[in-house]
Amino acid sequence: MSTGSTYNYWSNAHLLSERWIDQKLVSAIRLMLATAALLVVLMGPVEPNRYIALNLYTIYSAIFLILSITHRELVSPRLMHWLDAAWYLAIVALSGGSNSIFFTYFFFVILVASFGWGYSEGLGVTLVSAALFTIIGVFATPSPLELNQFLLRPIELLVLGFMISRWGGFKIKLRNRLNLLKDITVLSNGRFGIDRTITAILESLRAFYDADACLLLLSTRNRGEADYQMYRVRRDAYSTGAAPSTISAEAASLFLVPSPVHAVIHHKNGQGKTSCFDLNTRQSFVDHSAASDRVANALEATSYLSTPLQNRNQNVGRLYVIGGPERYDDSAIDFVLQLMDHVMPLIENIRLVDSFASYAAEEERRRIARDIHDSVIQPYVGLQLGIAALAQKLRTGNTDVVNNVEELFDLTSQELVELRRYVWGLKAGEERRDILLPAIERFVSRFSTVTGIKVNVRAKGKIEINDRLAAEVFQMVTEGLSNVRRHAICNDASVEIACNKRELLLHIRNPRPLINGNGGSDGIDSHDDHILFTPRSISERADLLGGETVVSIDKNFTVVRVAIPL
């Protein structure tokens, strides 16, 4: 499971849990309002129609409270406030029309719609409720009709409903923005590489605005010349995180308008309208130039939002949010600028990690080349010299060469084993990227020689992981075996590695010594058999990779189990 899908799973689970909590609260308040209305009616003269309506509404409220507690749905949650509005209209019609004491119950419906589903839903409920309340008031209010009270209540409903809707919509927008910031922080993981990370961030931004596409131009330098990398994600198009296309500064200049200090909102209607926002003066003005129209034609877009990208007070590119139903405004510019101010340092850090990882991989290749030269080529040079000496000995008539031949045979056998080991680790080429296993085996060989502890390394399946993740797992292995050397009283241990499409599994196992007939301490568990603690270094590395570490006792062995999602 990828990091993005893992995060989306937990994010959706969290939102689902929050929705059920809100539904329980709303259902409980609905029942309280229904019960209160019923008690108020019972205190006065009982009118059969009103009494029956409130009885039915109380039963209805109790049923939906039970359903919310048991996490069941009969109707969509988005229809519930409309059903409540219908109930309140009926109750108002049976209790005096515009004079009804239950008029204020409409504000409960508006609150639920606004803070649950946003500004548009809340405003829609407000307008419909005010209109129907006015119509019912005309026919259900007893004569004579008091015009001042009749008009005041719909106006009150409209004004206060509008304010509630605005605040509720702002709350929903703020929550969504915070979720997007959290999403982007989680997705910014250097182990997945710069291209995949940027693509995931752009897709999250596109989905947030329900835009048609997102385009990012990022400055880079190739041999002193300023080029640009172009990242683009589109609606209904699967993004693989492939390497972006590179365009020249001249080609990129079309999209780098109007200037590095201006954000742009373009809406193409009739003659077209472009609003520019000056980042220095914080002022907006209308741009009448044709540059924005040329950009819109190049993007094949009817609307877009464009902001410059800056890092350490230097202009490094430009971002476009293209199309979609969103009507972009100055608040959208402020949020996108804030978002990119948060993203740019993350991108720079991932670039540094990538460069360090590439440098480390290059150093590893150089080290392997040195090992082959010193451990394989040089011995065969010695073998060549030995054969030449043997030939010279035969030319002089000396036939006592049996010992010399046996020595050369032993030398070739040893070097053949060494050569096979290197070939086994390097021959895979494009099919394998398992630099991890050879590195662990080389370390284990030296470890066993120095400590006298025999370590058995086993691998299940192909260990196909990138060099950054391999470096982290290698450090976990060295730390685990270091714990065995320092704390365990044993002569052997084992390292098991397995890899599948979803996760990489690492097991470091060592036997538990017997002290007075009981299991003793090996440094990974405490002196008490029933108390285990997790090695901090291994656990921290696993946590940073999104994995987990578990220490357990398996028969007479202590096992450190590490699982890392891929």
RASULSUL-V718403 format. One record per pair of residues at least 24 apart in sequence whose C-alpha atoms are under 7 Angstrom apart, sorted by the first residue. I is the first residue (numbers start at 1). J is the second residue. Records with the same first field share a line. If there is no record, write none. Layout:
I=J  J
This chain:
1=502  565  566
2=566
3=187
4=187
20=68  71
23=68
24=65  68  69
27=61  64  65
28=65
30=61
31=58  61  62
34=58
49=94
50=91  94  95
53=91
81=109  112  113
84=109
85=109  129
89=133
93=136  140
96=140  141  142
97=136  137  140  141
98=137  141  150
99=141
110=161
111=164
114=164  165  168  169
115=168  169  171  172
118=165  168  169  172
119=165  166  168  169
122=165
123=161  162  165
126=158  161
127=158
130=154  157  158
188=346
190=350  353
191=468  469
193=354
194=347  350  351
195=241  242  243
196=241  242
199=231  233  241
202=233
203=233
206=321
209=326
210=324  325
211=321  322  323  324
212=322  323  324
213=321  322  323
214=320  321  322
215=319  320  321
216=318  319  320
217=317  318  319
218=316  317  318
219=316  317
228=252
254=295
255=295
256=318
260=308  315
261=308
263=306  307  308
264=305  306  307
265=304  305  306  328
266=303  304  305
267=302  303  304
268=302  303
307=337
309=340
311=344
357=468
361=467
376=415  419
383=408
432=464
433=464  465  466
434=463  464  465
436=470  474
440=474
452=491
453=491  492
454=491  492  493
455=492  493  494
456=493  494  495
457=494  495  496
458=495  496  497
459=496  497  498
460=497  498  499
461=498  499
462=499
463=499
472=541
476=538
480=508
483=523
484=522
487=522  523
488=522  523
489=513  522
501=566
502=565  566
503=563  564  565  566
504=563  564  565  566
505=562  563  564
506=561  562  563
507=559  560  561  562
508=559  560  561
509=557  558  559  560
510=557  558  559
511=556  557  558
512=556  557  558
